Amino acid sequence: MAKVVMYTSAVCPFCINAERLLRNKGVTEIEKIRVDMQPELRAEMMAKTGRRTVPQIYIGERHVGGFDDLHALDVQGGLDPLLAA
């Protein structure tokens, strides 16, 4: 299964939904980078993704985006193959 990295914060319903969707897809390990605890990590996230909001999700080397992007990818049938890579 592909490595999943998620920029997240403690109080984020979209982060919780993204994690739930990934867990339902069989993802057992998610590397969480907490931007609320270390502001420099938010700056790193913004530089890498061009976005300010969490979650920001990477599957393997691909930046998927936030929860809405993750959900749309799943609906289009693209999430399972990406996770399997």
PyMOL Python script that loads the backbone (N, CA, C, O; Angstrom):
from pymol import cmd

cmd.read_pdbstr("""\
ATOM      1  N   MET A   1       0.848  -1.184   0.000  1.00  0.00           N
ATOM      2  CA  MET A   1       0.000   0.000   0.000  1.00  0.00           C
ATOM      3  C   MET A   1       0.887   1.239   0.000  1.00  0.00           C
ATOM      4  O   MET A   1       1.940   1.267   0.636  1.00  0.00           O
ATOM      5  N   ALA A   2       0.448   2.250  -0.715  1.00  0.00           N
ATOM      6  CA  ALA A   2       1.205   3.497  -0.829  1.00  0.00           C
ATOM      7  C   ALA A   2       1.263   4.214   0.518  1.00  0.00           C
ATOM      8  O   ALA A   2       0.364   4.083   1.349  1.00  0.00           O
ATOM      9  N   LYS A   3       2.332   4.969   0.713  1.00  0.00           N
ATOM     10  CA  LYS A   3       2.494   5.762   1.926  1.00  0.00           C
ATOM     11  C   LYS A   3       1.528   6.941   1.881  1.00  0.00           C
ATOM     12  O   LYS A   3       1.383   7.601   0.852  1.00  0.00           O
ATOM     13  N   VAL A   4       0.867   7.199   3.013  1.00  0.00           N
ATOM     14  CA  VAL A   4      -0.074   8.316   3.112  1.00  0.00           C
ATOM     15  C   VAL A   4       0.456   9.299   4.146  1.00  0.00           C
ATOM     16  O   VAL A   4       0.757   8.924   5.280  1.00  0.00           O
ATOM     17  N   VAL A   5       0.566  10.555   3.742  1.00  0.00           N
ATOM     18  CA  VAL A   5       0.991  11.633   4.625  1.00  0.00           C
ATOM     19  C   VAL A   5      -0.121  12.671   4.631  1.00  0.00           C
ATOM     20  O   VAL A   5      -0.631  13.055   3.578  1.00  0.00           O
ATOM     21  N   MET A   6      -0.496  13.125   5.835  1.00  0.00           N
ATOM     22  CA  MET A   6      -1.580  14.097   5.928  1.00  0.00           C
ATOM     23  C   MET A   6      -1.175  15.236   6.856  1.00  0.00           C
ATOM     24  O   MET A   6      -0.896  15.021   8.035  1.00  0.00           O
ATOM     25  N   TYR A   7      -1.146  16.449   6.310  1.00  0.00           N
ATOM     26  CA  TYR A   7      -1.005  17.639   7.140  1.00  0.00           C
ATOM     27  C   TYR A   7      -2.355  17.845   7.805  1.00  0.00           C
ATOM     28  O   TYR A   7      -3.387  17.846   7.134  1.00  0.00           O
ATOM     29  N   THR A   8      -2.353  18.019   9.127  1.00  0.00           N
ATOM     30  CA  THR A   8      -3.596  18.024   9.883  1.00  0.00           C
ATOM     31  C   THR A   8      -3.501  18.951  11.086  1.00  0.00           C
ATOM     32  O   THR A   8      -2.438  19.492  11.390  1.00  0.00           O
ATOM     33  N   SER A   9      -4.629  19.126  11.763  1.00  0.00           N
ATOM     34  CA  SER A   9      -4.668  19.830  13.046  1.00  0.00           C
ATOM     35  C   SER A   9      -5.649  19.089  13.954  1.00  0.00           C
ATOM     36  O   SER A   9      -6.422  18.243  13.503  1.00  0.00           O
ATOM     37  N   ALA A  10      -5.599  19.425  15.235  1.00  0.00           N
ATOM     38  CA  ALA A  10      -6.380  18.677  16.228  1.00  0.00           C
ATOM     39  C   ALA A  10      -7.886  18.816  16.026  1.00  0.00           C
ATOM     40  O   ALA A  10      -8.621  17.832  16.112  1.00  0.00           O
ATOM     41  N   VAL A  11      -8.338  20.024  15.760  1.00  0.00           N
ATOM     42  CA  VAL A  11      -9.779  20.272  15.679  1.00  0.00           C
ATOM     43  C   VAL A  11     -10.146  20.575  14.234  1.00  0.00           C
ATOM     44  O   VAL A  11     -10.287  21.733  13.838  1.00  0.00           O
ATOM     45  N   CYS A  12     -10.298  19.505  13.453  1.00  0.00           N
ATOM     46  CA  CYS A  12     -10.552  19.687  12.028  1.00  0.00           C
ATOM     47  C   CYS A  12     -11.492  18.577  11.554  1.00  0.00           C
ATOM     48  O   CYS A  12     -11.052  17.443  11.365  1.00  0.00           O
ATOM     49  N   PRO A  13     -12.764  18.880  11.360  1.00  0.00           N
ATOM     50  CA  PRO A  13     -13.697  17.841  10.923  1.00  0.00           C
ATOM     51  C   PRO A  13     -13.350  17.255   9.552  1.00  0.00           C
ATOM     52  O   PRO A  13     -13.613  16.078   9.302  1.00  0.00           O
ATOM     53  N   PHE A  14     -12.769  18.053   8.670  1.00  0.00           N
ATOM     54  CA  PHE A  14     -12.380  17.534   7.361  1.00  0.00           C
ATOM     55  C   PHE A  14     -11.231  16.539   7.483  1.00  0.00           C
ATOM     56  O   PHE A  14     -11.156  15.566   6.734  1.00  0.00           O
ATOM     57  N   CYS A  15     -10.334  16.795   8.439  1.00  0.00           N
ATOM     58  CA  CYS A  15      -9.230  15.860   8.698  1.00  0.00           C
ATOM     59  C   CYS A  15      -9.771  14.533   9.216  1.00  0.00           C
ATOM     60  O   CYS A  15      -9.317  13.465   8.806  1.00  0.00           O
ATOM     61  N   ILE A  16     -10.731  14.608  10.109  1.00  0.00           N
ATOM     62  CA  ILE A  16     -11.350  13.399  10.664  1.00  0.00           C
ATOM     63  C   ILE A  16     -12.046  12.611   9.558  1.00  0.00           C
ATOM     64  O   ILE A  16     -11.930  11.387   9.498  1.00  0.00           O
ATOM     65  N   ASN A  17     -12.767  13.305   8.688  1.00  0.00           N
ATOM     66  CA  ASN A  17     -13.446  12.630   7.577  1.00  0.00           C
ATOM     67  C   ASN A  17     -12.457  12.004   6.606  1.00  0.00           C
ATOM     68  O   ASN A  17     -12.690  10.903   6.107  1.00  0.00           O
ATOM     69  N   ALA A  18     -11.355  12.697   6.333  1.00  0.00           N
ATOM     70  CA  ALA A  18     -10.338  12.154   5.435  1.00  0.00           C
ATOM     71  C   ALA A  18      -9.724  10.897   6.032  1.00  0.00           C
ATOM     72  O   ALA A  18      -9.534   9.902   5.333  1.00  0.00           O
ATOM     73  N   GLU A  19      -9.414  10.942   7.319  1.00  0.00           N
ATOM     74  CA  GLU A  19      -8.836   9.763   7.969  1.00  0.00           C
ATOM     75  C   GLU A  19      -9.830   8.604   7.959  1.00  0.00           C
ATOM     76  O   GLU A  19      -9.446   7.457   7.727  1.00  0.00           O
ATOM     77  N   ARG A  20     -11.086   8.895   8.205  1.00  0.00           N
ATOM     78  CA  ARG A  20     -12.114   7.852   8.198  1.00  0.00           C
ATOM     79  C   ARG A  20     -12.229   7.198   6.827  1.00  0.00           C
ATOM     80  O   ARG A  20     -12.309   5.974   6.728  1.00  0.00           O
ATOM     81  N   LEU A  21     -12.238   8.001   5.780  1.00  0.00           N
ATOM     82  CA  LEU A  21     -12.312   7.466   4.417  1.00  0.00           C
ATOM     83  C   LEU A  21     -11.101   6.589   4.111  1.00  0.00           C
ATOM     84  O   LEU A  21     -11.239   5.500   3.555  1.00  0.00           O
ATOM     85  N   LEU A  22      -9.927   7.066   4.473  1.00  0.00           N
ATOM     86  CA  LEU A  22      -8.711   6.292   4.217  1.00  0.00           C
ATOM     87  C   LEU A  22      -8.710   4.987   5.014  1.00  0.00           C
ATOM     88  O   LEU A  22      -8.325   3.942   4.489  1.00  0.00           O
ATOM     89  N   ARG A  23      -9.135   5.041   6.265  1.00  0.00           N
ATOM     90  CA  ARG A  23      -9.205   3.815   7.088  1.00  0.00           C
ATOM     91  C   ARG A  23     -10.193   2.822   6.473  1.00  0.00           C
ATOM     92  O   ARG A  23      -9.931   1.620   6.442  1.00  0.00           O
ATOM     93  N   ASN A  24     -11.321   3.322   5.987  1.00  0.00           N
ATOM     94  CA  ASN A  24     -12.309   2.446   5.341  1.00  0.00           C
ATOM     95  C   ASN A  24     -11.759   1.808   4.065  1.00  0.00           C
ATOM     96  O   ASN A  24     -12.238   0.762   3.627  1.00  0.00           O
ATOM     97  N   LYS A  25     -10.761   2.440   3.482  1.00  0.00           N
ATOM     98  CA  LYS A  25     -10.115   1.902   2.277  1.00  0.00           C
ATOM     99  C   LYS A  25      -8.980   0.933   2.632  1.00  0.00           C
ATOM    100  O   LYS A  25      -8.308   0.405   1.745  1.00  0.00           O
ATOM    101  N   GLY A  26      -8.774   0.709   3.919  1.00  0.00           N
ATOM    102  CA  GLY A  26      -7.761  -0.246   4.347  1.00  0.00           C
ATOM    103  C   GLY A  26      -6.415   0.348   4.711  1.00  0.00           C
ATOM    104  O   GLY A  26      -5.459  -0.384   4.963  1.00  0.00           O
ATOM    105  N   VAL A  27      -6.334   1.667   4.741  1.00  0.00           N
ATOM    106  CA  VAL A  27      -5.075   2.308   5.131  1.00  0.00           C
ATOM    107  C   VAL A  27      -4.906   2.151   6.640  1.00  0.00           C
ATOM    108  O   VAL A  27      -5.763   2.573   7.417  1.00  0.00           O
ATOM    109  N   THR A  28      -3.807   1.548   7.041  1.00  0.00           N
ATOM    110  CA  THR A  28      -3.578   1.318   8.463  1.00  0.00           C
ATOM    111  C   THR A  28      -2.609   2.327   9.066  1.00  0.00           C
ATOM    112  O   THR A  28      -2.613   2.550  10.277  1.00  0.00           O
ATOM    113  N   GLU A  29      -1.776   2.937   8.221  1.00  0.00           N
ATOM    114  CA  GLU A  29      -0.808   3.920   8.712  1.00  0.00           C
ATOM    115  C   GLU A  29      -0.931   5.220   7.934  1.00  0.00           C
ATOM    116  O   GLU A  29      -0.861   5.255   6.705  1.00  0.00           O
ATOM    117  N   ILE A  30      -1.118   6.288   8.701  1.00  0.00           N
ATOM    118  CA  ILE A  30      -1.149   7.628   8.128  1.00  0.00           C
ATOM    119  C   ILE A  30      -0.134   8.463   8.897  1.00  0.00           C
ATOM    120  O   ILE A  30      -0.243   8.624  10.112  1.00  0.00           O
ATOM    121  N   GLU A  31       0.848   8.989   8.182  1.00  0.00           N
ATOM    122  CA  GLU A  31       1.808   9.884   8.828  1.00  0.00           C
ATOM    123  C   GLU A  31       1.142  11.245   8.953  1.00  0.00           C
ATOM    124  O   GLU A  31       0.857  11.906   7.955  1.00  0.00           O
ATOM    125  N   LYS A  32       0.898  11.654  10.192  1.00  0.00           N
ATOM    126  CA  LYS A  32       0.215  12.926  10.440  1.00  0.00           C
ATOM    127  C   LYS A  32       1.231  13.989  10.812  1.00  0.00           C
ATOM    128  O   LYS A  32       2.064  13.799  11.698  1.00  0.00           O
ATOM    129  N   ILE A  33       1.142  15.104  10.118  1.00  0.00           N
ATOM    130  CA  ILE A  33       1.992  16.252  10.402  1.00  0.00           C
ATOM    131  C   ILE A  33       1.079  17.331  10.974  1.00  0.00           C
ATOM    132  O   ILE A  33       0.255  17.905  10.262  1.00  0.00           O
ATOM    133  N   ARG A  34       1.237  17.599  12.265  1.00  0.00           N
ATOM    134  CA  ARG A  34       0.351  18.523  12.978  1.00  0.00           C
ATOM    135  C   ARG A  34       0.818  19.970  12.815  1.00  0.00           C
ATOM    136  O   ARG A  34       1.781  20.395  13.452  1.00  0.00           O
ATOM    137  N   VAL A  35       0.136  20.710  11.970  1.00  0.00           N
ATOM    138  CA  VAL A  35       0.518  22.099  11.707  1.00  0.00           C
ATOM    139  C   VAL A  35       0.058  23.042  12.815  1.00  0.00           C
ATOM    140  O   VAL A  35       0.542  24.170  12.904  1.00  0.00           O
ATOM    141  N   ASP A  36      -0.879  22.590  13.667  1.00  0.00           N
ATOM    142  CA  ASP A  36      -1.331  23.436  14.758  1.00  0.00           C
ATOM    143  C   ASP A  36      -0.317  23.480  15.900  1.00  0.00           C
ATOM    144  O   ASP A  36      -0.316  24.421  16.693  1.00  0.00           O
ATOM    145  N   MET A  37       0.532  22.481  15.984  1.00  0.00           N
ATOM    146  CA  MET A  37       1.509  22.425  17.072  1.00  0.00           C
ATOM    147  C   MET A  37       2.848  23.048  16.681  1.00  0.00           C
ATOM    148  O   MET A  37       3.621  23.465  17.544  1.00  0.00           O
ATOM    149  N   GLN A  38       3.118  23.110  15.377  1.00  0.00           N
ATOM    150  CA  GLN A  38       4.372  23.663  14.891  1.00  0.00           C
ATOM    151  C   GLN A  38       4.094  24.547  13.674  1.00  0.00           C
ATOM    152  O   GLN A  38       3.986  24.053  12.552  1.00  0.00           O
ATOM    153  N   PRO A  39       3.979  25.861  13.907  1.00  0.00           N
ATOM    154  CA  PRO A  39       3.639  26.780  12.809  1.00  0.00           C
ATOM    155  C   PRO A  39       4.580  26.691  11.612  1.00  0.00           C
ATOM    156  O   PRO A  39       4.157  26.946  10.485  1.00  0.00           O
ATOM    157  N   GLU A  40       5.840  26.338  11.826  1.00  0.00           N
ATOM    158  CA  GLU A  40       6.771  26.241  10.702  1.00  0.00           C
ATOM    159  C   GLU A  40       6.353  25.122   9.746  1.00  0.00           C
ATOM    160  O   GLU A  40       6.675  25.163   8.559  1.00  0.00           O
ATOM    161  N   LEU A  41       5.638  24.127  10.266  1.00  0.00           N
ATOM    162  CA  LEU A  41       5.154  23.045   9.408  1.00  0.00           C
ATOM    163  C   LEU A  41       4.007  23.509   8.516  1.00  0.00           C
ATOM    164  O   LEU A  41       3.846  23.011   7.402  1.00  0.00           O
ATOM    165  N   ARG A  42       3.210  24.460   9.000  1.00  0.00           N
ATOM    166  CA  ARG A  42       2.163  25.040   8.144  1.00  0.00           C
ATOM    167  C   ARG A  42       2.813  25.810   6.998  1.00  0.00           C
ATOM    168  O   ARG A  42       2.359  25.739   5.856  1.00  0.00           O
ATOM    169  N   ALA A  43       3.875  26.544   7.309  1.00  0.00           N
ATOM    170  CA  ALA A  43       4.591  27.280   6.261  1.00  0.00           C
ATOM    171  C   ALA A  43       5.179  26.302   5.242  1.00  0.00           C
ATOM    172  O   ALA A  43       5.153  26.566   4.040  1.00  0.00           O
ATOM    173  N   GLU A  44       5.708  25.175   5.721  1.00  0.00           N
ATOM    174  CA  GLU A  44       6.237  24.145   4.828  1.00  0.00           C
ATOM    175  C   GLU A  44       5.120  23.586   3.935  1.00  0.00           C
ATOM    176  O   GLU A  44       5.301  23.410   2.730  1.00  0.00           O
ATOM    177  N   MET A  45       3.962  23.312   4.553  1.00  0.00           N
ATOM    178  CA  MET A  45       2.820  22.783   3.809  1.00  0.00           C
ATOM    179  C   MET A  45       2.392  23.769   2.721  1.00  0.00           C
ATOM    180  O   MET A  45       2.146  23.379   1.579  1.00  0.00           O
ATOM    181  N   MET A  46       2.306  25.045   3.088  1.00  0.00           N
ATOM    182  CA  MET A  46       1.870  26.056   2.130  1.00  0.00           C
ATOM    183  C   MET A  46       2.856  26.185   0.979  1.00  0.00           C
ATOM    184  O   MET A  46       2.450  26.379  -0.167  1.00  0.00           O
ATOM    185  N   ALA A  47       4.141  26.079   1.270  1.00  0.00           N
ATOM    186  CA  ALA A  47       5.154  26.162   0.217  1.00  0.00           C
ATOM    187  C   ALA A  47       5.051  24.966  -0.725  1.00  0.00           C
ATOM    188  O   ALA A  47       5.222  25.111  -1.935  1.00  0.00           O
ATOM    189  N   LYS A  48       4.775  23.792  -0.175  1.00  0.00           N
ATOM    190  CA  LYS A  48       4.705  22.579  -0.998  1.00  0.00           C
ATOM    191  C   LYS A  48       3.414  22.489  -1.803  1.00  0.00           C
ATOM    192  O   LYS A  48       3.423  22.064  -2.958  1.00  0.00           O
ATOM    193  N   THR A  49       2.292  22.895  -1.181  1.00  0.00           N
ATOM    194  CA  THR A  49       0.989  22.660  -1.808  1.00  0.00           C
ATOM    195  C   THR A  49       0.353  23.906  -2.412  1.00  0.00           C
ATOM    196  O   THR A  49      -0.508  23.800  -3.285  1.00  0.00           O
ATOM    197  N   GLY A  50       0.767  25.076  -1.958  1.00  0.00           N
ATOM    198  CA  GLY A  50       0.124  26.313  -2.389  1.00  0.00           C
ATOM    199  C   GLY A  50      -1.218  26.537  -1.721  1.00  0.00           C
ATOM    200  O   GLY A  50      -1.980  27.413  -2.130  1.00  0.00           O
ATOM    201  N   ARG A  51      -1.515  25.749  -0.692  1.00  0.00           N
ATOM    202  CA  ARG A  51      -2.795  25.852   0.018  1.00  0.00           C
ATOM    203  C   ARG A  51      -2.557  26.113   1.497  1.00  0.00           C
ATOM    204  O   ARG A  51      -1.518  25.756   2.052  1.00  0.00           O
ATOM    205  N   ARG A  52      -3.560  26.751   2.128  1.00  0.00           N
ATOM    206  CA  ARG A  52      -3.450  27.127   3.536  1.00  0.00           C
ATOM    207  C   ARG A  52      -4.217  26.197   4.467  1.00  0.00           C
ATOM    208  O   ARG A  52      -3.919  26.135   5.660  1.00  0.00           O
ATOM    209  N   THR A  53      -5.190  25.480   3.943  1.00  0.00           N
ATOM    210  CA  THR A  53      -6.108  24.720   4.787  1.00  0.00           C
ATOM    211  C   THR A  53      -5.677  23.268   4.954  1.00  0.00           C
ATOM    212  O   THR A  53      -4.966  22.708   4.119  1.00  0.00           O
ATOM    213  N   VAL A  54      -6.126  22.679   6.055  1.00  0.00           N
ATOM    214  CA  VAL A  54      -5.910  21.251   6.298  1.00  0.00           C
ATOM    215  C   VAL A  54      -7.235  20.530   6.148  1.00  0.00           C
ATOM    216  O   VAL A  54      -8.288  21.133   6.359  1.00  0.00           O
ATOM    217  N   PRO A  55      -7.211  19.269   5.795  1.00  0.00           N
ATOM    218  CA  PRO A  55      -6.018  18.473   5.561  1.00  0.00           C
ATOM    219  C   PRO A  55      -5.442  18.732   4.176  1.00  0.00           C
ATOM    220  O   PRO A  55      -6.133  19.183   3.262  1.00  0.00           O
ATOM    221  N   GLN A  56      -4.165  18.434   4.055  1.00  0.00           N
ATOM    222  CA  GLN A  56      -3.502  18.327   2.756  1.00  0.00           C
ATOM    223  C   GLN A  56      -2.903  16.931   2.734  1.00  0.00           C
ATOM    224  O   GLN A  56      -2.100  16.573   3.595  1.00  0.00           O
ATOM    225  N   ILE A  57      -3.296  16.156   1.754  1.00  0.00           N
ATOM    226  CA  ILE A  57      -3.009  14.725   1.735  1.00  0.00           C
ATOM    227  C   ILE A  57      -2.098  14.371   0.568  1.00  0.00           C
ATOM    228  O   ILE A  57      -2.300  14.799  -0.568  1.00  0.00           O
ATOM    229  N   TYR A  58      -1.094  13.575   0.893  1.00  0.00           N
ATOM    230  CA  TYR A  58      -0.203  12.992  -0.112  1.00  0.00           C
ATOM    231  C   TYR A  58      -0.376  11.485  -0.073  1.00  0.00           C
ATOM    232  O   TYR A  58      -0.395  10.877   0.998  1.00  0.00           O
ATOM    233  N   ILE A  59      -0.500  10.898  -1.233  1.00  0.00           N
ATOM    234  CA  ILE A  59      -0.495   9.437  -1.355  1.00  0.00           C
ATOM    235  C   ILE A  59       0.681   9.119  -2.264  1.00  0.00           C
ATOM    236  O   ILE A  59       0.697   9.475  -3.442  1.00  0.00           O
ATOM    237  N   GLY A  60       1.658   8.442  -1.688  1.00  0.00           N
ATOM    238  CA  GLY A  60       2.920   8.273  -2.396  1.00  0.00           C
ATOM    239  C   GLY A  60       3.522   9.649  -2.615  1.00  0.00           C
ATOM    240  O   GLY A  60       3.629  10.437  -1.675  1.00  0.00           O
ATOM    241  N   GLU A  61       3.908   9.939  -3.821  1.00  0.00           N
ATOM    242  CA  GLU A  61       4.489  11.250  -4.155  1.00  0.00           C
ATOM    243  C   GLU A  61       3.436  12.245  -4.648  1.00  0.00           C
ATOM    244  O   GLU A  61       3.742  13.412  -4.891  1.00  0.00           O
ATOM    245  N   ARG A  62       2.211  11.781  -4.792  1.00  0.00           N
ATOM    246  CA  ARG A  62       1.155  12.630  -5.382  1.00  0.00           C
ATOM    247  C   ARG A  62       0.411  13.429  -4.321  1.00  0.00           C
ATOM    248  O   ARG A  62      -0.059  12.881  -3.324  1.00  0.00           O
ATOM    249  N   HIS A  63       0.313  14.735  -4.554  1.00  0.00           N
ATOM    250  CA  HIS A  63      -0.506  15.597  -3.694  1.00  0.00           C
ATOM    251  C   HIS A  63      -1.948  15.473  -4.164  1.00  0.00           C
ATOM    252  O   HIS A  63      -2.296  15.891  -5.268  1.00  0.00           O
ATOM    253  N   VAL A  64      -2.776  14.892  -3.309  1.00  0.00           N
ATOM    254  CA  VAL A  64      -4.178  14.677  -3.657  1.00  0.00           C
ATOM    255  C   VAL A  64      -4.986  15.938  -3.399  1.00  0.00           C
ATOM    256  O   VAL A  64      -5.909  16.245  -4.153  1.00  0.00           O
ATOM    257  N   GLY A  65      -4.651  16.673  -2.346  1.00  0.00           N
ATOM    258  CA  GLY A  65      -5.397  17.863  -1.963  1.00  0.00           C
ATOM    259  C   GLY A  65      -6.046  17.665  -0.612  1.00  0.00           C
ATOM    260  O   GLY A  65      -5.509  16.970   0.251  1.00  0.00           O
ATOM    261  N   GLY A  66      -7.210  18.282  -0.430  1.00  0.00           N
ATOM    262  CA  GLY A  66      -7.937  18.185   0.824  1.00  0.00           C
ATOM    263  C   GLY A  66      -8.974  17.072   0.803  1.00  0.00           C
ATOM    264  O   GLY A  66      -8.969  16.214  -0.079  1.00  0.00           O
ATOM    265  N   PHE A  67      -9.868  17.105   1.798  1.00  0.00           N
ATOM    266  CA  PHE A  67     -10.868  16.051   1.896  1.00  0.00           C
ATOM    267  C   PHE A  67     -11.780  16.016   0.681  1.00  0.00           C
ATOM    268  O   PHE A  67     -12.069  14.940   0.158  1.00  0.00           O
ATOM    269  N   ASP A  68     -12.236  17.174   0.226  1.00  0.00           N
ATOM    270  CA  ASP A  68     -13.131  17.193  -0.941  1.00  0.00           C
ATOM    271  C   ASP A  68     -12.462  16.572  -2.159  1.00  0.00           C
ATOM    272  O   ASP A  68     -13.096  15.845  -2.923  1.00  0.00           O
ATOM    273  N   ASP A  69     -11.183  16.860  -2.334  1.00  0.00           N
ATOM    274  CA  ASP A  69     -10.427  16.286  -3.454  1.00  0.00           C
ATOM    275  C   ASP A  69     -10.288  14.778  -3.289  1.00  0.00           C
ATOM    276  O   ASP A  69     -10.426  14.026  -4.254  1.00  0.00           O
ATOM    277  N   LEU A  70     -10.014  14.335  -2.052  1.00  0.00           N
ATOM    278  CA  LEU A  70      -9.882  12.904  -1.762  1.00  0.00           C
ATOM    279  C   LEU A  70     -11.190  12.179  -2.051  1.00  0.00           C
ATOM    280  O   LEU A  70     -11.197  11.117  -2.674  1.00  0.00           O
ATOM    281  N   HIS A  71     -12.290  12.757  -1.599  1.00  0.00           N
ATOM    282  CA  HIS A  71     -13.611  12.157  -1.806  1.00  0.00           C
ATOM    283  C   HIS A  71     -13.951  12.092  -3.297  1.00  0.00           C
ATOM    284  O   HIS A  71     -14.458  11.080  -3.780  1.00  0.00           O
ATOM    285  N   ALA A  72     -13.671  13.173  -4.015  1.00  0.00           N
ATOM    286  CA  ALA A  72     -13.940  13.199  -5.460  1.00  0.00           C
ATOM    287  C   ALA A  72     -13.112  12.140  -6.179  1.00  0.00           C
ATOM    288  O   ALA A  72     -13.605  11.478  -7.092  1.00  0.00           O
ATOM    289  N   LEU A  73     -11.859  11.981  -5.771  1.00  0.00           N
ATOM    290  CA  LEU A  73     -10.998  10.964  -6.366  1.00  0.00           C
ATOM    291  C   LEU A  73     -11.583   9.576  -6.130  1.00  0.00           C
ATOM    292  O   LEU A  73     -11.541   8.720  -7.013  1.00  0.00           O
ATOM    293  N   ASP A  74     -12.124   9.357  -4.939  1.00  0.00           N
ATOM    294  CA  ASP A  74     -12.738   8.068  -4.619  1.00  0.00           C
ATOM    295  C   ASP A  74     -13.981   7.831  -5.477  1.00  0.00           C
ATOM    296  O   ASP A  74     -14.157   6.742  -6.022  1.00  0.00           O
ATOM    297  N   VAL A  75     -14.830   8.828  -5.598  1.00  0.00           N
ATOM    298  CA  VAL A  75     -16.063   8.705  -6.391  1.00  0.00           C
ATOM    299  C   VAL A  75     -15.732   8.415  -7.857  1.00  0.00           C
ATOM    300  O   VAL A  75     -16.455   7.670  -8.519  1.00  0.00           O
ATOM    301  N   GLN A  76     -14.650   8.997  -8.362  1.00  0.00           N
ATOM    302  CA  GLN A  76     -14.241   8.796  -9.755  1.00  0.00           C
ATOM    303  C   GLN A  76     -13.515   7.469  -9.966  1.00  0.00           C
ATOM    304  O   GLN A  76     -13.178   7.112 -11.095  1.00  0.00           O
ATOM    305  N   GLY A  77     -13.276   6.744  -8.876  1.00  0.00           N
ATOM    306  CA  GLY A  77     -12.616   5.448  -8.987  1.00  0.00           C
ATOM    307  C   GLY A  77     -11.103   5.504  -9.018  1.00  0.00           C
ATOM    308  O   GLY A  77     -10.455   4.508  -9.339  1.00  0.00           O
ATOM    309  N   GLY A  78     -10.531   6.649  -8.690  1.00  0.00           N
ATOM    310  CA  GLY A  78      -9.088   6.792  -8.755  1.00  0.00           C
ATOM    311  C   GLY A  78      -8.342   6.554  -7.457  1.00  0.00           C
ATOM    312  O   GLY A  78      -7.116   6.442  -7.457  1.00  0.00           O
ATOM    313  N   LEU A  79      -9.068   6.475  -6.347  1.00  0.00           N
ATOM    314  CA  LEU A  79      -8.388   6.352  -5.060  1.00  0.00           C
ATOM    315  C   LEU A  79      -7.810   4.951  -4.838  1.00  0.00           C
ATOM    316  O   LEU A  79      -6.660   4.819  -4.418  1.00  0.00           O
ATOM    317  N   ASP A  80      -8.583   3.920  -5.109  1.00  0.00           N
ATOM    318  CA  ASP A  80      -8.110   2.549  -4.872  1.00  0.00           C
ATOM    319  C   ASP A  80      -6.824   2.241  -5.643  1.00  0.00           C
ATOM    320  O   ASP A  80      -5.879   1.725  -5.047  1.00  0.00           O
ATOM    321  N   PRO A  81      -6.751   2.540  -6.956  1.00  0.00           N
ATOM    322  CA  PRO A  81      -5.497   2.266  -7.673  1.00  0.00           C
ATOM    323  C   PRO A  81      -4.305   3.062  -7.127  1.00  0.00           C
ATOM    324  O   PRO A  81      -3.179   2.565  -7.096  1.00  0.00           O
ATOM    325  N   LEU A  82      -4.563   4.291  -6.702  1.00  0.00           N
ATOM    326  CA  LEU A  82      -3.491   5.117  -6.152  1.00  0.00           C
ATOM    327  C   LEU A  82      -2.973   4.530  -4.849  1.00  0.00           C
ATOM    328  O   LEU A  82      -1.765   4.497  -4.612  1.00  0.00           O
ATOM    329  N   LEU A  83      -3.892   4.067  -4.001  1.00  0.00           N
ATOM    330  CA  LEU A  83      -3.488   3.453  -2.736  1.00  0.00           C
ATOM    331  C   LEU A  83      -2.754   2.137  -2.954  1.00  0.00           C
ATOM    332  O   LEU A  83      -1.859   1.787  -2.185  1.00  0.00           O
ATOM    333  N   ALA A  84      -3.128   1.419  -3.988  1.00  0.00           N
ATOM    334  CA  ALA A  84      -2.524   0.108  -4.264  1.00  0.00           C
ATOM    335  C   ALA A  84      -1.122   0.211  -4.842  1.00  0.00           C
ATOM    336  O   ALA A  84      -0.352  -0.749  -4.792  1.00  0.00           O
ATOM    337  N   ALA A  85      -0.789   1.375  -5.393  1.00  0.00           N
ATOM    338  CA  ALA A  85       0.520   1.548  -6.058  1.00  0.00           C
ATOM    339  C   ALA A  85       1.670   1.380  -5.086  1.00  0.00           C
ATOM    340  O   ALA A  85       2.831   1.493  -5.479  1.00  0.00           O
TER     341      ALA A  85
END
""", "prot")
cmd.dss("prot")
cmd.show_as("cartoon", "prot")
cmd.util.cbc("prot")
cmd.orient("prot")
